[in-house]
Amino acid sequence: MRDTYASGAPVALPADARLVVPLMAATGGTGRSTLACLLAAELAAAGGTVVMDLGARPVSPWPRWAPGGAGLAAVPADRPHARAAIRAAAARRGPVDVLTDAREWHAPPLRLPAEPAAWYQLGAAGGWQLLVADTAHPVAHDVLAGYRTGGRGLTRAWCELPFAVPVLCAAATAEGVRTLQRAVTAMGAAGLPLRRTVAVLVAVDSGRGPAAVRAAAEELADRLYDVQELPHDPAIRAHGLAGGARPRGRTRRAAARIAEAVLEAARTTWGEDLPPAPVPAPLPAPPA
């Protein structure tokens, strides 16, 4: 675990730079959405930030955490949209915009694009500099399936987006880190960019983590850019992040360290000042 982090708020990104931060996990129940919320709030000091919720509406916490906005249903993926319409679709949570399905939980499933490039295009068209994607696909299965069949897979597609720093989430348990190790091994075999990948071990209780977790963290630190920890927060565990829930001070400090690790990974990979981000080509206008 790296411990040489800058103090204070993150340094702002250059005006023409963009950073993509896909949060991924091999299984559910890893605290991925909680981490996405905390991390986005910290990254917002470096530039305009949006969280993109790729989860299914009935199980997604984001409509409760960030109510309001027209929602993703207002920006269908098969047509171009003005920046004002995209911004109006986003809800607001503190300094962060959130693109989620704002409809009632029992509404028919919304057809969301699977291709990460479509989400990149939406974020770029909306004018955000930091795109935090709360993904929903299982990384280990996705990578192994693509490796064996020759398919591209969602994990590879997210990692190959311009200026992407992947964040892998896992529960800080013996089984959680074993699953993470398998996912990292699969990613390495597939040639994915481990050296700019950050892993976060999310504590499930307030005790000291098992010896297996500490050993796995040391082993993973040699293969990834960084391994960080998110401590157990009883208030978040009990009430989530809806309403006025406020994380503990040590939770916020941990989120700040994770945010700095993500920004350092980007600067180490592409330079202290990130180069200008490519502007995606616009979608063709739908037929009349």
N, C-alpha and C positions, 0 to 999 in steps of 0.2 A: 504494500500500500504506500503510495507516494504521500509525502507530508510537506512538500515545498510548494505551498499554495499562496497566491497573492492575497493580501488582506484587503478588506473592503469590497465594494461592489465590483462585478466583472467589468473589464474594459469594453467599451462599446465597439461593436463590429463596424468596419468601414461601411459607408452608406450604400455601396453597390454590392456588398457581400451577402451571402445567404448560407445558413447552416441547417442541415437536416439531422434530427435526432430521433431515430426510430427506437422505441422501447419495445423489446421483444422478450419472450420467455418460452421455455420448453413445455411448461405446464401452466394450468390455471392456479389461482390462489397464491401467487408470488408477491402480491402488493404492487403489481405493475402500474395500475391506474393511480394508486396513491403516490407512487414515486413520480409518475408523469406530472401530476398536479404540483407536487412540491418542487420538482426540478424546473418546470416551466416558470414558476413564480420567481425562482432565482435567476434564470436565464434572461428574464424580461429586462433586467438592468442592462443587458448588452444590446438590446434592440427589440423592435416589435415582435411579439411572440404569439403563436397560435398553437393550441392543442387540437389535433385532429383525432376524433374518436372513431375508430374502425370497428368497435364492438357492436354486437346485436342489441337493439333497443331494449328488449325485456330484461337484459342482465347488465346493462351499462349503468354505472353510477353517475355519469357526467350530466345527464339532464337534471339530476337533483343537486349536484355540486355547482352547476352553472346554469340556472334557469334563465329563460329569456331568449331573444333572438328568433329569427324566422326559422332557423334550423336547416339541416342539409336538404330537406325536401324542397326548399326554395331555390336550390342551385343544382338542377339536374345535370348529370355528368355528360349528357349528350349534346349540350349546347353551350355556346360562349356566354359569359356574363360580364357586366360592367363591375368595376371594383366596388362601387357603392352597393350593389346587390349582394356581392360576396360578404362585404363587411356587415351588412344588415342581417345576414344569415347567422352571424356569430353571436354567441352569448358572451358575457363578460364575467370574469372571476378575478377581482383585484386588477393587477396589471396585465392580465393574460386574456386573450380572446379564445373562445372555444367553439369549434365546429362539431356539432353533434346532432343526432336526430331528436328534435325537440317535441315530437308528437307524443300522444299518450302511449303508454307502454304496450297496450293491446292493439295498436294500429298494425295494419298489414306490413310485412317486412319491406324495408326500403332497399331498393336496388342500388347498392354502393359499388363503385369501381374497385376491383381487386388490385389493379395495376398501380404500384406506388407512383409511377410517373404521373398518373392522373391527379393524385393528391399533391404532388410537387407543383404541378401546373396550377392547381387551385390556390395553393399558398402563395405562389409567385404572383398570380393575378390579383390576389388580395393585398399584396404589398407587404407581407410579413417577412422579416429577416430570419427568424428562427422558427422552424417547423418541428414541433414535437408530436410524433405520431404514436398514439396508444394503440398498438397493433393487437391482433387477436389470434394469429396463427401460431401453432406449436413449432418452435424453431427446429428442434431436433428431428422431428418427423419430416418437416418441410425440406431440410437440407439433405437428409438421407435419401428421401424420395427423388429429389433432383439429381443427386450424385449418382444414383443407380440407374435412372432412366434417361439421363442427359437433359432433363428439363431445367429451366432457369430457376424457378421457385421464387417465392415471395421474399425470403430472407436475402437471397442474392440480389434481387431487384432493389430492395431497400438499401443494401450496402453499396450498390453501384450508382445510386443517385449522386448528383454533384454535391461535394462537400458534406458527406454523410458520416456521422460518428455514431455507430450502433451502441446501444446500451442494453446489456443482458441482465435480466432480473431473475433472482432465485431466492427461495426461502433459505434462511440460515440454519438449516437442519442437515443432518448427515445425508438423508435422501435427496434433499434439495440441491446440495452441492454436487452429489454424484450425477444427478440429472444435468446440471450445468456443465460438468466436466465432459460428459458425453456429447453435449451440444457443441462445446468448444472444439472437441476433437473432430467432430463431423465438419464444422466450419473450416478448420484448418486443412482437412483432407480435400475440401472443395475449393481451396484457394481463396477463401474470403478474408477480408482485411482485419485480422486479429490485432495487429499492432496499433490500430486506432480504435479499438473496441474497449469499452469500459464495462465492467461487471459490478453489480450491486447486490450484496447479500442483505436481505431484509429480515431482521430479527423477529421471531414469533413470540418471544417472551422477554422479560427483563433480566434473565440470568445470563451468565457468561456462556458463549456459544460452545458447543461440543468440540472436543479436540479435533475430530474429523473435519469440522468446518474450518478451524484455524489452519490445519495442514493443507486443506484444499485451497484456501485463499492464497497461501504462499506459493503453491504450485501454479495456480492460475495467474498470479502476478508476473510470473516469468514468461507467460505466453500472450498476455493482453497488455493494453496500454496501462490499465490500472484496475485495481479491485478496491471497492469502497464498501462501507457498511451503512445501513439505515437502521437506527436503533428502534426498539419497540416503544411505541407511544400509546399508553393505555387510552387516552382520550380519542385518538383516531380509531383504535381497535373497537372501542365501545360505540362511538357515534359517527364514524366516518368523517368526511370533510364537507358535509352539507351545512348550510346555514352559517352560523358564526363560529364554527369549530376552529380552534386555534392550536396549531402544533406546539409542542414543548420547545424550549430554547435549544436543547441539544438536537432535536429533530431538524430544526431550521439550520443549525450549524452544519449538520451532516449533509443536508440538501445543498448548502452553499459549497461544501467541499466537492460534492459530486458534480455540481455545475462547473466548478473551476476545472475539474478533471476533464470534463467534456470539452471545454474551451481550450485547455492546454493540448489535448489530443489533436484538435483541429489545427492549432498553431504549429505544433511539432510536425504535422503532416504537410501543411500547405504554406507555412510561413507565418511570421508574427502578424502581418496584416493579410487577412484572407483575400485572395484575388477576386475580381468581379465574378459574380455568379452568372451562369448562362440564363438567358431569358427564353423560356419555352415558346415554341411556335403556337400561335392561337389555333383553337379548334375551328374547323370549317363551319360556316353558318348552316343551320338545319334547312332542309328543303322547304320551300314555301308550300 
